[in-house]
Amino acid sequence: MDGLATERITLALKVLDSRYDGTVKVTNAEIETLKKSYLACDLAGLVIEEIAVAVIYEELDGLKTARQQAKSA
């Protein structure tokens, strides 16, 4: 997993944590960064928590694909 993927997952987890832990604060800039990093780009009707989960799934799917390609190479 590359550094950018790790940053995206970390930010997504921070957003999700902030919903349940009042001590975790997410800035508007971080929210915008997460929205911009969502590769599907269809944000219509999604709340930030849904975007965070989608970003995590995107990264995990990418990791799974990379592993499968490495095995078949």
mmCIF file of the N, C-alpha and C atoms, coordinates in Angstrom:
data_MODEL
# 
_entry.id   MODEL 
# 
loop_
_atom_site.group_PDB 
_atom_site.id 
_atom_site.type_symbol 
_atom_site.label_atom_id 
_atom_site.label_alt_id 
_atom_site.label_comp_id 
_atom_site.label_asym_id 
_atom_site.label_entity_id 
_atom_site.label_seq_id 
_atom_site.pdbx_PDB_ins_code 
_atom_site.Cartn_x 
_atom_site.Cartn_y 
_atom_site.Cartn_z 
_atom_site.occupancy 
_atom_site.B_iso_or_equiv 
_atom_site.pdbx_formal_charge 
_atom_site.auth_seq_id 
_atom_site.auth_comp_id 
_atom_site.auth_asym_id 
_atom_site.auth_atom_id 
_atom_site.pdbx_PDB_model_num 
ATOM 1   N N  . MET A 1 1  ? 0.859   -1.166  0.000   1.00 0.00 ? 1  MET A N  1 
ATOM 2   C CA . MET A 1 1  ? 0.000   0.000   0.000   1.00 0.00 ? 1  MET A CA 1 
ATOM 3   C C  . MET A 1 1  ? 0.904   1.228   0.000   1.00 0.00 ? 1  MET A C  1 
ATOM 4   N N  . ASP A 1 2  ? 0.629   2.152   -0.895  1.00 0.00 ? 2  ASP A N  1 
ATOM 5   C CA . ASP A 1 2  ? 1.475   3.342   -0.985  1.00 0.00 ? 2  ASP A CA 1 
ATOM 6   C C  . ASP A 1 2  ? 1.065   4.390   0.049   1.00 0.00 ? 2  ASP A C  1 
ATOM 7   N N  . GLY A 1 3  ? 1.874   5.434   0.144   1.00 0.00 ? 3  GLY A N  1 
ATOM 8   C CA . GLY A 1 3  ? 1.643   6.476   1.143   1.00 0.00 ? 3  GLY A CA 1 
ATOM 9   C C  . GLY A 1 3  ? 0.335   7.206   0.962   1.00 0.00 ? 3  GLY A C  1 
ATOM 10  N N  . LEU A 1 4  ? -0.043  7.456   -0.283  1.00 0.00 ? 4  LEU A N  1 
ATOM 11  C CA . LEU A 1 4  ? -1.300  8.161   -0.547  1.00 0.00 ? 4  LEU A CA 1 
ATOM 12  C C  . LEU A 1 4  ? -2.496  7.326   -0.095  1.00 0.00 ? 4  LEU A C  1 
ATOM 13  N N  . ALA A 1 5  ? -2.445  6.039   -0.356  1.00 0.00 ? 5  ALA A N  1 
ATOM 14  C CA . ALA A 1 5  ? -3.528  5.152   0.072   1.00 0.00 ? 5  ALA A CA 1 
ATOM 15  C C  . ALA A 1 5  ? -3.641  5.148   1.596   1.00 0.00 ? 5  ALA A C  1 
ATOM 16  N N  . THR A 1 6  ? -2.502  5.106   2.253   1.00 0.00 ? 6  THR A N  1 
ATOM 17  C CA . THR A 1 6  ? -2.496  5.120   3.710   1.00 0.00 ? 6  THR A CA 1 
ATOM 18  C C  . THR A 1 6  ? -3.081  6.422   4.243   1.00 0.00 ? 6  THR A C  1 
ATOM 19  N N  . GLU A 1 7  ? -2.736  7.535   3.617   1.00 0.00 ? 7  GLU A N  1 
ATOM 20  C CA . GLU A 1 7  ? -3.278  8.832   4.038   1.00 0.00 ? 7  GLU A CA 1 
ATOM 21  C C  . GLU A 1 7  ? -4.791  8.885   3.852   1.00 0.00 ? 7  GLU A C  1 
ATOM 22  N N  . ARG A 1 8  ? -5.257  8.359   2.725   1.00 0.00 ? 8  ARG A N  1 
ATOM 23  C CA . ARG A 1 8  ? -6.705  8.369   2.454   1.00 0.00 ? 8  ARG A CA 1 
ATOM 24  C C  . ARG A 1 8  ? -7.453  7.531   3.484   1.00 0.00 ? 8  ARG A C  1 
ATOM 25  N N  . ILE A 1 9  ? -6.925  6.364   3.802   1.00 0.00 ? 9  ILE A N  1 
ATOM 26  C CA . ILE A 1 9  ? -7.574  5.498   4.788   1.00 0.00 ? 9  ILE A CA 1 
ATOM 27  C C  . ILE A 1 9  ? -7.533  6.137   6.169   1.00 0.00 ? 9  ILE A C  1 
ATOM 28  N N  . THR A 1 10 ? -6.403  6.710   6.530   1.00 0.00 ? 10 THR A N  1 
ATOM 29  C CA . THR A 1 10 ? -6.268  7.366   7.830   1.00 0.00 ? 10 THR A CA 1 
ATOM 30  C C  . THR A 1 10 ? -7.266  8.508   7.976   1.00 0.00 ? 10 THR A C  1 
ATOM 31  N N  . LEU A 1 11 ? -7.408  9.300   6.934   1.00 0.00 ? 11 LEU A N  1 
ATOM 32  C CA . LEU A 1 11 ? -8.357  10.408  6.973   1.00 0.00 ? 11 LEU A CA 1 
ATOM 33  C C  . LEU A 1 11 ? -9.796  9.892   7.051   1.00 0.00 ? 11 LEU A C  1 
ATOM 34  N N  . ALA A 1 12 ? -10.092 8.858   6.292   1.00 0.00 ? 12 ALA A N  1 
ATOM 35  C CA . ALA A 1 12 ? -11.439 8.273   6.331   1.00 0.00 ? 12 ALA A CA 1 
ATOM 36  C C  . ALA A 1 12 ? -11.751 7.733   7.723   1.00 0.00 ? 12 ALA A C  1 
ATOM 37  N N  . LEU A 1 13 ? -10.791 7.073   8.342   1.00 0.00 ? 13 LEU A N  1 
ATOM 38  C CA . LEU A 1 13 ? -10.999 6.560   9.696   1.00 0.00 ? 13 LEU A CA 1 
ATOM 39  C C  . LEU A 1 13 ? -11.171 7.686   10.700  1.00 0.00 ? 13 LEU A C  1 
ATOM 40  N N  . LYS A 1 14 ? -10.446 8.765   10.513  1.00 0.00 ? 14 LYS A N  1 
ATOM 41  C CA . LYS A 1 14 ? -10.586 9.923   11.399  1.00 0.00 ? 14 LYS A CA 1 
ATOM 42  C C  . LYS A 1 14 ? -11.998 10.490  11.301  1.00 0.00 ? 14 LYS A C  1 
ATOM 43  N N  . VAL A 1 15 ? -12.518 10.589  10.085  1.00 0.00 ? 15 VAL A N  1 
ATOM 44  C CA . VAL A 1 15 ? -13.890 11.079  9.892   1.00 0.00 ? 15 VAL A CA 1 
ATOM 45  C C  . VAL A 1 15 ? -14.880 10.169  10.609  1.00 0.00 ? 15 VAL A C  1 
ATOM 46  N N  . LEU A 1 16 ? -14.703 8.874   10.457  1.00 0.00 ? 16 LEU A N  1 
ATOM 47  C CA . LEU A 1 16 ? -15.617 7.933   11.111  1.00 0.00 ? 16 LEU A CA 1 
ATOM 48  C C  . LEU A 1 16 ? -15.471 7.989   12.630  1.00 0.00 ? 16 LEU A C  1 
ATOM 49  N N  . ASP A 1 17 ? -14.247 8.095   13.131  1.00 0.00 ? 17 ASP A N  1 
ATOM 50  C CA . ASP A 1 17 ? -14.030 8.204   14.578  1.00 0.00 ? 17 ASP A CA 1 
ATOM 51  C C  . ASP A 1 17 ? -14.673 9.462   15.150  1.00 0.00 ? 17 ASP A C  1 
ATOM 52  N N  . SER A 1 18 ? -14.622 10.548  14.402  1.00 0.00 ? 18 SER A N  1 
ATOM 53  C CA . SER A 1 18 ? -15.136 11.821  14.905  1.00 0.00 ? 18 SER A CA 1 
ATOM 54  C C  . SER A 1 18 ? -16.630 11.768  15.186  1.00 0.00 ? 18 SER A C  1 
ATOM 55  N N  . ARG A 1 19 ? -17.298 10.879  14.528  1.00 0.00 ? 19 ARG A N  1 
ATOM 56  C CA . ARG A 1 19 ? -18.744 10.756  14.747  1.00 0.00 ? 19 ARG A CA 1 
ATOM 57  C C  . ARG A 1 19 ? -19.060 10.186  16.129  1.00 0.00 ? 19 ARG A C  1 
ATOM 58  N N  . TYR A 1 20 ? -18.152 9.361   16.640  1.00 0.00 ? 20 TYR A N  1 
ATOM 59  C CA . TYR A 1 20 ? -18.399 8.672   17.910  1.00 0.00 ? 20 TYR A CA 1 
ATOM 60  C C  . TYR A 1 20 ? -17.519 9.158   19.053  1.00 0.00 ? 20 TYR A C  1 
ATOM 61  N N  . ASP A 1 21 ? -16.466 9.884   18.730  1.00 0.00 ? 21 ASP A N  1 
ATOM 62  C CA . ASP A 1 21 ? -15.530 10.358  19.749  1.00 0.00 ? 21 ASP A CA 1 
ATOM 63  C C  . ASP A 1 21 ? -15.440 11.874  19.655  1.00 0.00 ? 21 ASP A C  1 
ATOM 64  N N  . GLY A 1 22 ? -16.002 12.543  20.636  1.00 0.00 ? 22 GLY A N  1 
ATOM 65  C CA . GLY A 1 22 ? -16.048 14.001  20.624  1.00 0.00 ? 22 GLY A CA 1 
ATOM 66  C C  . GLY A 1 22 ? -14.692 14.678  20.687  1.00 0.00 ? 22 GLY A C  1 
ATOM 67  N N  . THR A 1 23 ? -13.660 13.931  21.047  1.00 0.00 ? 23 THR A N  1 
ATOM 68  C CA . THR A 1 23 ? -12.325 14.522  21.112  1.00 0.00 ? 23 THR A CA 1 
ATOM 69  C C  . THR A 1 23 ? -11.628 14.537  19.756  1.00 0.00 ? 23 THR A C  1 
ATOM 70  N N  . VAL A 1 24 ? -12.165 13.794  18.791  1.00 0.00 ? 24 VAL A N  1 
ATOM 71  C CA . VAL A 1 24 ? -11.578 13.759  17.446  1.00 0.00 ? 24 VAL A CA 1 
ATOM 72  C C  . VAL A 1 24 ? -12.255 14.841  16.611  1.00 0.00 ? 24 VAL A C  1 
ATOM 73  N N  . LYS A 1 25 ? -11.475 15.777  16.148  1.00 0.00 ? 25 LYS A N  1 
ATOM 74  C CA . LYS A 1 25 ? -12.007 16.890  15.354  1.00 0.00 ? 25 LYS A CA 1 
ATOM 75  C C  . LYS A 1 25 ? -11.530 16.767  13.911  1.00 0.00 ? 25 LYS A C  1 
ATOM 76  N N  . VAL A 1 26 ? -12.448 16.999  12.993  1.00 0.00 ? 26 VAL A N  1 
ATOM 77  C CA . VAL A 1 26 ? -12.134 16.973  11.563  1.00 0.00 ? 26 VAL A CA 1 
ATOM 78  C C  . VAL A 1 26 ? -12.396 18.371  11.015  1.00 0.00 ? 26 VAL A C  1 
ATOM 79  N N  . THR A 1 27 ? -11.421 18.917  10.324  1.00 0.00 ? 27 THR A N  1 
ATOM 80  C CA . THR A 1 27 ? -11.568 20.261  9.768   1.00 0.00 ? 27 THR A CA 1 
ATOM 81  C C  . THR A 1 27 ? -12.337 20.208  8.445   1.00 0.00 ? 27 THR A C  1 
ATOM 82  N N  . ASN A 1 28 ? -12.851 21.355  8.052   1.00 0.00 ? 28 ASN A N  1 
ATOM 83  C CA . ASN A 1 28 ? -13.518 21.442  6.754   1.00 0.00 ? 28 ASN A CA 1 
ATOM 84  C C  . ASN A 1 28 ? -12.553 21.100  5.625   1.00 0.00 ? 28 ASN A C  1 
ATOM 85  N N  . ALA A 1 29 ? -11.296 21.495  5.766   1.00 0.00 ? 29 ALA A N  1 
ATOM 86  C CA . ALA A 1 29 ? -10.286 21.178  4.746   1.00 0.00 ? 29 ALA A CA 1 
ATOM 87  C C  . ALA A 1 29 ? -10.093 19.667  4.625   1.00 0.00 ? 29 ALA A C  1 
ATOM 88  N N  . GLU A 1 30 ? -10.100 18.962  5.755   1.00 0.00 ? 30 GLU A N  1 
ATOM 89  C CA . GLU A 1 30 ? -9.962  17.505  5.714   1.00 0.00 ? 30 GLU A CA 1 
ATOM 90  C C  . GLU A 1 30 ? -11.169 16.858  5.048   1.00 0.00 ? 30 GLU A C  1 
ATOM 91  N N  . ILE A 1 31 ? -12.343 17.385  5.325   1.00 0.00 ? 31 ILE A N  1 
ATOM 92  C CA . ILE A 1 31 ? -13.548 16.863  4.685   1.00 0.00 ? 31 ILE A CA 1 
ATOM 93  C C  . ILE A 1 31 ? -13.487 17.069  3.177   1.00 0.00 ? 31 ILE A C  1 
ATOM 94  N N  . GLU A 1 32 ? -13.072 18.240  2.764   1.00 0.00 ? 32 GLU A N  1 
ATOM 95  C CA . GLU A 1 32 ? -12.950 18.516  1.323   1.00 0.00 ? 32 GLU A CA 1 
ATOM 96  C C  . GLU A 1 32 ? -11.894 17.630  0.676   1.00 0.00 ? 32 GLU A C  1 
ATOM 97  N N  . THR A 1 33 ? -10.792 17.399  1.379   1.00 0.00 ? 33 THR A N  1 
ATOM 98  C CA . THR A 1 33 ? -9.749  16.511  0.865   1.00 0.00 ? 33 THR A CA 1 
ATOM 99  C C  . THR A 1 33 ? -10.297 15.103  0.662   1.00 0.00 ? 33 THR A C  1 
ATOM 100 N N  . LEU A 1 34 ? -11.056 14.613  1.637   1.00 0.00 ? 34 LEU A N  1 
ATOM 101 C CA . LEU A 1 34 ? -11.635 13.279  1.522   1.00 0.00 ? 34 LEU A CA 1 
ATOM 102 C C  . LEU A 1 34 ? -12.623 13.208  0.357   1.00 0.00 ? 34 LEU A C  1 
ATOM 103 N N  . LYS A 1 35 ? -13.450 14.238  0.223   1.00 0.00 ? 35 LYS A N  1 
ATOM 104 C CA . LYS A 1 35 ? -14.403 14.265  -0.892  1.00 0.00 ? 35 LYS A CA 1 
ATOM 105 C C  . LYS A 1 35 ? -13.686 14.238  -2.234  1.00 0.00 ? 35 LYS A C  1 
ATOM 106 N N  . LYS A 1 36 ? -12.607 15.000  -2.346  1.00 0.00 ? 36 LYS A N  1 
ATOM 107 C CA . LYS A 1 36 ? -11.851 15.051  -3.604  1.00 0.00 ? 36 LYS A CA 1 
ATOM 108 C C  . LYS A 1 36 ? -11.147 13.736  -3.882  1.00 0.00 ? 36 LYS A C  1 
ATOM 109 N N  . SER A 1 37 ? -10.823 12.988  -2.844  1.00 0.00 ? 37 SER A N  1 
ATOM 110 C CA . SER A 1 37 ? -10.099 11.736  -3.034  1.00 0.00 ? 37 SER A CA 1 
ATOM 111 C C  . SER A 1 37 ? -11.024 10.575  -3.380  1.00 0.00 ? 37 SER A C  1 
ATOM 112 N N  . TYR A 1 38 ? -12.332 10.797  -3.278  1.00 0.00 ? 38 TYR A N  1 
ATOM 113 C CA . TYR A 1 38 ? -13.293 9.741   -3.609  1.00 0.00 ? 38 TYR A CA 1 
ATOM 114 C C  . TYR A 1 38 ? -13.301 9.559   -5.119  1.00 0.00 ? 38 TYR A C  1 
ATOM 115 N N  . LEU A 1 39 ? -12.791 8.428   -5.573  1.00 0.00 ? 39 LEU A N  1 
ATOM 116 C CA . LEU A 1 39 ? -12.540 8.213   -6.997  1.00 0.00 ? 39 LEU A CA 1 
ATOM 117 C C  . LEU A 1 39 ? -13.801 8.055   -7.833  1.00 0.00 ? 39 LEU A C  1 
ATOM 118 N N  . ALA A 1 40 ? -14.868 7.568   -7.234  1.00 0.00 ? 40 ALA A N  1 
ATOM 119 C CA . ALA A 1 40 ? -16.102 7.394   -7.996  1.00 0.00 ? 40 ALA A CA 1 
ATOM 120 C C  . ALA A 1 40 ? -16.720 8.744   -8.354  1.00 0.00 ? 40 ALA A C  1 
ATOM 121 N N  . CYS A 1 41 ? -16.403 9.768   -7.579  1.00 0.00 ? 41 CYS A N  1 
ATOM 122 C CA . CYS A 1 41 ? -16.797 11.159  -7.844  1.00 0.00 ? 41 CYS A CA 1 
ATOM 123 C C  . CYS A 1 41 ? -18.291 11.417  -7.865  1.00 0.00 ? 41 CYS A C  1 
ATOM 124 N N  . ASP A 1 42 ? -19.111 10.467  -7.541  1.00 0.00 ? 42 ASP A N  1 
ATOM 125 C CA . ASP A 1 42 ? -20.548 10.694  -7.492  1.00 0.00 ? 42 ASP A CA 1 
ATOM 126 C C  . ASP A 1 42 ? -20.947 10.915  -6.037  1.00 0.00 ? 42 ASP A C  1 
ATOM 127 N N  . LEU A 1 43 ? -20.929 12.170  -5.616  1.00 0.00 ? 43 LEU A N  1 
ATOM 128 C CA . LEU A 1 43 ? -21.181 12.510  -4.219  1.00 0.00 ? 43 LEU A CA 1 
ATOM 129 C C  . LEU A 1 43 ? -22.646 12.828  -3.931  1.00 0.00 ? 43 LEU A C  1 
ATOM 130 N N  . ALA A 1 44 ? -23.467 12.796  -4.949  1.00 0.00 ? 44 ALA A N  1 
ATOM 131 C CA . ALA A 1 44 ? -24.866 13.187  -4.794  1.00 0.00 ? 44 ALA A CA 1 
ATOM 132 C C  . ALA A 1 44 ? -25.555 12.346  -3.721  1.00 0.00 ? 44 ALA A C  1 
ATOM 133 N N  . GLY A 1 45 ? -26.069 13.032  -2.724  1.00 0.00 ? 45 GLY A N  1 
ATOM 134 C CA . GLY A 1 45 ? -26.852 12.373  -1.686  1.00 0.00 ? 45 GLY A CA 1 
ATOM 135 C C  . GLY A 1 45 ? -26.036 11.626  -0.640  1.00 0.00 ? 45 GLY A C  1 
ATOM 136 N N  . LEU A 1 46 ? -24.710 11.672  -0.721  1.00 0.00 ? 46 LEU A N  1 
ATOM 137 C CA . LEU A 1 46 ? -23.882 10.957  0.254   1.00 0.00 ? 46 LEU A CA 1 
ATOM 138 C C  . LEU A 1 46 ? -23.476 11.881  1.398   1.00 0.00 ? 46 LEU A C  1 
ATOM 139 N N  . VAL A 1 47 ? -23.550 11.354  2.608   1.00 0.00 ? 47 VAL A N  1 
ATOM 140 C CA . VAL A 1 47 ? -23.016 12.088  3.758   1.00 0.00 ? 47 VAL A CA 1 
ATOM 141 C C  . VAL A 1 47 ? -21.544 11.736  3.885   1.00 0.00 ? 47 VAL A C  1 
ATOM 142 N N  . ILE A 1 48 ? -20.793 12.519  4.632   1.00 0.00 ? 48 ILE A N  1 
ATOM 143 C CA . ILE A 1 48 ? -19.350 12.353  4.703   1.00 0.00 ? 48 ILE A CA 1 
ATOM 144 C C  . ILE A 1 48 ? -18.960 10.976  5.236   1.00 0.00 ? 48 ILE A C  1 
ATOM 145 N N  . GLU A 1 49 ? -19.739 10.419  6.138   1.00 0.00 ? 49 GLU A N  1 
ATOM 146 C CA . GLU A 1 49 ? -19.425 9.088   6.660   1.00 0.00 ? 49 GLU A CA 1 
ATOM 147 C C  . GLU A 1 49 ? -19.517 8.031   5.558   1.00 0.00 ? 49 GLU A C  1 
ATOM 148 N N  . GLU A 1 50 ? -20.492 8.159   4.679   1.00 0.00 ? 50 GLU A N  1 
ATOM 149 C CA . GLU A 1 50 ? -20.624 7.217   3.559   1.00 0.00 ? 50 GLU A CA 1 
ATOM 150 C C  . GLU A 1 50 ? -19.452 7.352   2.593   1.00 0.00 ? 50 GLU A C  1 
ATOM 151 N N  . ILE A 1 51 ? -19.010 8.573   2.391   1.00 0.00 ? 51 ILE A N  1 
ATOM 152 C CA . ILE A 1 51 ? -17.850 8.804   1.527   1.00 0.00 ? 51 ILE A CA 1 
ATOM 153 C C  . ILE A 1 51 ? -16.613 8.176   2.168   1.00 0.00 ? 51 ILE A C  1 
ATOM 154 N N  . ALA A 1 52 ? -16.469 8.327   3.466   1.00 0.00 ? 52 ALA A N  1 
ATOM 155 C CA . ALA A 1 52 ? -15.323 7.741   4.177   1.00 0.00 ? 52 ALA A CA 1 
ATOM 156 C C  . ALA A 1 52 ? -15.298 6.227   4.009   1.00 0.00 ? 52 ALA A C  1 
ATOM 157 N N  . VAL A 1 53 ? -16.428 5.588   4.184   1.00 0.00 ? 53 VAL A N  1 
ATOM 158 C CA . VAL A 1 53 ? -16.504 4.131   4.012   1.00 0.00 ? 53 VAL A CA 1 
ATOM 159 C C  . VAL A 1 53 ? -16.183 3.752   2.566   1.00 0.00 ? 53 VAL A C  1 
ATOM 160 N N  . ALA A 1 54 ? -16.703 4.505   1.611   1.00 0.00 ? 54 ALA A N  1 
ATOM 161 C CA . ALA A 1 54 ? -16.434 4.219   0.202   1.00 0.00 ? 54 ALA A CA 1 
ATOM 162 C C  . ALA A 1 54 ? -14.950 4.349   -0.127  1.00 0.00 ? 54 ALA A C  1 
ATOM 163 N N  . VAL A 1 55 ? -14.293 5.352   0.439   1.00 0.00 ? 55 VAL A N  1 
ATOM 164 C CA . VAL A 1 55 ? -12.853 5.536   0.217   1.00 0.00 ? 55 VAL A CA 1 
ATOM 165 C C  . VAL A 1 55 ? -12.087 4.335   0.762   1.00 0.00 ? 55 VAL A C  1 
ATOM 166 N N  . ILE A 1 56 ? -12.460 3.865   1.937   1.00 0.00 ? 56 ILE A N  1 
ATOM 167 C CA . ILE A 1 56 ? -11.791 2.694   2.515   1.00 0.00 ? 56 ILE A CA 1 
ATOM 168 C C  . ILE A 1 56 ? -11.982 1.481   1.610   1.00 0.00 ? 56 ILE A C  1 
ATOM 169 N N  . TYR A 1 57 ? -13.204 1.260   1.137   1.00 0.00 ? 57 TYR A N  1 
ATOM 170 C CA . TYR A 1 57 ? -13.459 0.137   0.232   1.00 0.00 ? 57 TYR A CA 1 
ATOM 171 C C  . TYR A 1 57 ? -12.665 0.268   -1.061  1.00 0.00 ? 57 TYR A C  1 
ATOM 172 N N  . GLU A 1 58 ? -12.560 1.472   -1.601  1.00 0.00 ? 58 GLU A N  1 
ATOM 173 C CA . GLU A 1 58 ? -11.767 1.685   -2.822  1.00 0.00 ? 58 GLU A CA 1 
ATOM 174 C C  . GLU A 1 58 ? -10.321 1.259   -2.606  1.00 0.00 ? 58 GLU A C  1 
ATOM 175 N N  . GLU A 1 59 ? -9.756  1.661   -1.486  1.00 0.00 ? 59 GLU A N  1 
ATOM 176 C CA . GLU A 1 59 ? -8.363  1.329   -1.209  1.00 0.00 ? 59 GLU A CA 1 
ATOM 177 C C  . GLU A 1 59 ? -8.179  -0.165  -0.979  1.00 0.00 ? 59 GLU A C  1 
ATOM 178 N N  . LEU A 1 60 ? -9.100  -0.787  -0.267  1.00 0.00 ? 60 LEU A N  1 
ATOM 179 C CA . LEU A 1 60 ? -9.004  -2.223  -0.037  1.00 0.00 ? 60 LEU A CA 1 
ATOM 180 C C  . LEU A 1 60 ? -9.171  -3.004  -1.337  1.00 0.00 ? 60 LEU A C  1 
ATOM 181 N N  . ASP A 1 61 ? -10.076 -2.560  -2.190  1.00 0.00 ? 61 ASP A N  1 
ATOM 182 C CA . ASP A 1 61 ? -10.243 -3.206  -3.496  1.00 0.00 ? 61 ASP A CA 1 
ATOM 183 C C  . ASP A 1 61 ? -8.985  -3.069  -4.336  1.00 0.00 ? 61 ASP A C  1 
ATOM 184 N N  . GLY A 1 62 ? -8.366  -1.901  -4.291  1.00 0.00 ? 62 GLY A N  1 
ATOM 185 C CA . GLY A 1 62 ? -7.121  -1.676  -5.026  1.00 0.00 ? 62 GLY A CA 1 
ATOM 186 C C  . GLY A 1 62 ? -6.000  -2.570  -4.517  1.00 0.00 ? 62 GLY A C  1 
ATOM 187 N N  . LEU A 1 63 ? -5.930  -2.745  -3.216  1.00 0.00 ? 63 LEU A N  1 
ATOM 188 C CA . LEU A 1 63 ? -4.924  -3.608  -2.617  1.00 0.00 ? 63 LEU A CA 1 
ATOM 189 C C  . LEU A 1 63 ? -5.157  -5.059  -3.028  1.00 0.00 ? 63 LEU A C  1 
ATOM 190 N N  . LYS A 1 64 ? -6.411  -5.479  -3.012  1.00 0.00 ? 64 LYS A N  1 
ATOM 191 C CA . LYS A 1 64 ? -6.761  -6.847  -3.409  1.00 0.00 ? 64 LYS A CA 1 
ATOM 192 C C  . LYS A 1 64 ? -6.369  -7.091  -4.870  1.00 0.00 ? 64 LYS A C  1 
ATOM 193 N N  . THR A 1 65 ? -6.672  -6.141  -5.731  1.00 0.00 ? 65 THR A N  1 
ATOM 194 C CA . THR A 1 65 ? -6.325  -6.246  -7.158  1.00 0.00 ? 65 THR A CA 1 
ATOM 195 C C  . THR A 1 65 ? -4.824  -6.332  -7.334  1.00 0.00 ? 65 THR A C  1 
ATOM 196 N N  . ALA A 1 66 ? -4.086  -5.510  -6.624  1.00 0.00 ? 66 ALA A N  1 
ATOM 197 C CA . ALA A 1 66 ? -2.622  -5.510  -6.731  1.00 0.00 ? 66 ALA A CA 1 
ATOM 198 C C  . ALA A 1 66 ? -2.040  -6.853  -6.293  1.00 0.00 ? 66 ALA A C  1 
ATOM 199 N N  . ARG A 1 67 ? -2.599  -7.413  -5.242  1.00 0.00 ? 67 ARG A N  1 
ATOM 200 C CA . ARG A 1 67 ? -2.126  -8.721  -4.759  1.00 0.00 ? 67 ARG A CA 1 
ATOM 201 C C  . ARG A 1 67 ? -2.415  -9.813  -5.781  1.00 0.00 ? 67 ARG A C  1 
ATOM 202 N N  . GLN A 1 68 ? -3.609  -9.779  -6.383  1.00 0.00 ? 68 GLN A N  1 
ATOM 203 C CA . GLN A 1 68 ? -3.957  -10.774 -7.382  1.00 0.00 ? 68 GLN A CA 1 
ATOM 204 C C  . GLN A 1 68 ? -3.049  -10.672 -8.602  1.00 0.00 ? 68 GLN A C  1 
ATOM 205 N N  . GLN A 1 69 ? -2.747  -9.452  -9.007  1.00 0.00 ? 69 GLN A N  1 
ATOM 206 C CA . GLN A 1 69 ? -1.856  -9.250  -10.148 1.00 0.00 ? 69 GLN A CA 1 
ATOM 207 C C  . GLN A 1 69 ? -0.446  -9.735  -9.831  1.00 0.00 ? 69 GLN A C  1 
ATOM 208 N N  . ALA A 1 70 ? 0.005   -9.529  -8.606  1.00 0.00 ? 70 ALA A N  1 
ATOM 209 C CA . ALA A 1 70 ? 1.334   -9.966  -8.212  1.00 0.00 ? 70 ALA A CA 1 
ATOM 210 C C  . ALA A 1 70 ? 1.421   -11.499 -8.191  1.00 0.00 ? 70 ALA A C  1 
ATOM 211 N N  . LYS A 1 71 ? 0.348   -12.146 -7.777  1.00 0.00 ? 71 LYS A N  1 
ATOM 212 C CA . LYS A 1 71 ? 0.329   -13.600 -7.747  1.00 0.00 ? 71 LYS A CA 1 
ATOM 213 C C  . LYS A 1 71 ? 0.368   -14.200 -9.154  1.00 0.00 ? 71 LYS A C  1 
ATOM 214 N N  . SER A 1 72 ? -0.311  -13.545 -10.074 1.00 0.00 ? 72 SER A N  1 
ATOM 215 C CA . SER A 1 72 ? -0.386  -14.080 -11.431 1.00 0.00 ? 72 SER A CA 1 
ATOM 216 C C  . SER A 1 72 ? 0.811   -13.695 -12.303 1.00 0.00 ? 72 SER A C  1 
ATOM 217 N N  . ALA A 1 73 ? 1.661   -12.832 -11.787 1.00 0.00 ? 73 ALA A N  1 
ATOM 218 C CA . ALA A 1 73 ? 2.834   -12.389 -12.561 1.00 0.00 ? 73 ALA A CA 1 
ATOM 219 C C  . ALA A 1 73 ? 3.997   -13.343 -12.428 1.00 0.00 ? 73 ALA A C  1 
# 
